Amino acid sequence: MTLIWELDFYSRPILDEAGKRLWEVVICEAPNRVDQTLDTCFSYTEFCPNTQVNSLWLQGALERAMEQSGAKPTQIRFFRRQMNNMITKTCGDLGVPSVLSRRTIVLSETLKHRMESVYPQEPGYEDKPVPSVQYPQENPQALPDPLQGEQWRIVTLPLASLQEMPEWEISFAEAFPLDVLKLDPGTPIPGLIIYSGRSLPLAAWMSGLELGFLSVSEQGAPQLLLETGGSDRWVLANLPNADRLAEARAFAETKKKADGVHFLAVQANPDAESFSGFWLLKELPDL
């Protein structure tokens, strides 16, 4: 059984007695179904003195979390590229695969809650944002030729209809609990459907990526992009004319109104009643 944890280990806006920032590890279980609830998912937090920030302390924290949960994760996701070496080494020493990901949805919501409601209650709280390292965007890559879709279409579904996702026939899928979202059930959720005669190989290939979100790029030739891993970008579709560009802009605006929530689907053709792939996605804010 797959058990994915999302992990962050970084400094917080809290000063210790010596005026140094406290660090903290935050761990969240990453549920994979829209009908799961967060209150059934494991979570763990522990503050770390500034003088003890290293892979050994992090390893001990992970061991304590595993002991508390009674389980060992099959994978750990993390989003801070600047912590790559330490987290990768620690997870490797524990025999747990780790991956840099922009799909840390439950973790993002947990950190947002802690920033707003938990840290301000701590002694030494400093009302200043913790600086985050910014990285340049990677140039988008073309999809492998055998995986190019023949057609694509932008659609919208009401949020409530996604609750039925576990009942759909889908070969490759990933989602997250809808109770993470503070959205009205009628909120329109935009999505991109790709049609391909090789829909199953395309969906299988996509499932092997660490899917992040869809974006619209207007730098140079306008394109619809798939953002994966920590910084990878793939061209899903070119936007060769004003009508296609207007569709993509409308998609981006609807996604923004839905707090970044959207989906990506792969089907054999427009008449297919099953999905080769369906992924519920969310573009996360910078933390």
Protein Blocks (a to p, Z undefined) as FASTA:
>chain_A
ZZddddddddddbdcfkopacdddddddddfbfkbcfklpccddddddfklgcfklmmmm
mmmmmmmnopacfbdcdfblklmmmmmmmmmmnopacdddfblfklmmmmmmmmmmmmmm
pghiacbdcddddddddddddddfklpcfbdcdddddfklmmmmmmpccfbdcdddfklp
ccdfklccdddddddfklmmmmmmmmmpccfbdcddfehjadddddehjlpccdfbdcfb
fklmmmmmmmmmmmmmnnopacddddfbfkbcbdfbdcdddddddZZ
